[in-house]
Amino acid sequence: MKKNQYLIAGLALLLFISGCSTLRTKRTDPQPDVLTGQWEMVRWKDFRNLEEAFPSGVPNFSIEAEKGTITGFNGCNQLQGKLRYDRQTGFLQFFTLASTKMFCNTVPELELTNSLTRVNRYKVNTNQLVLMVDEKVVMEFKRIVENK
């Protein structure tokens, strides 16, 4: 009788421990392998005119997904950092973002950098990149196609 109680208690403990260690991610359709490329911002927050918000130039980024890097222009300064992503789950995270320190009084570059660090999901197709926090869209980009 005691043997059965120990067995049941052991199984319950094992199930509890394995349940706590399971990473739960929300499954979505796998994203195509087109994250790498040059991207120019087309929508962010409630800005109706990005050219007015960023008079020195609209933010644009170069993503090298396999290297895990992002570089580009945040509307005032050059930006660089690292990223992690998972095509199967749509997970995307930017981290260790750094930029040059040119003073830009009218450009919301710190707010843009903070928005990038909160991103945790993405959707991408050949010409559009959508960055999200959970299910909420925070910014959209179009692919910059080089003329050859």
PyMOL commands that set and color helices and strands:
alter all, ss='L'
color gray80, all
select helices_A, chain A and resi 2-20+50-53+109-118
alter helices_A, ss='H'
color red, helices_A
select strands_A, chain A and resi 37-44+60-64+69-73+78-86+91-99+121-124+128-133+136-143
alter strands_A, ss='S'
color yellow, strands_A
deselect
rebuild
show_as cartoon
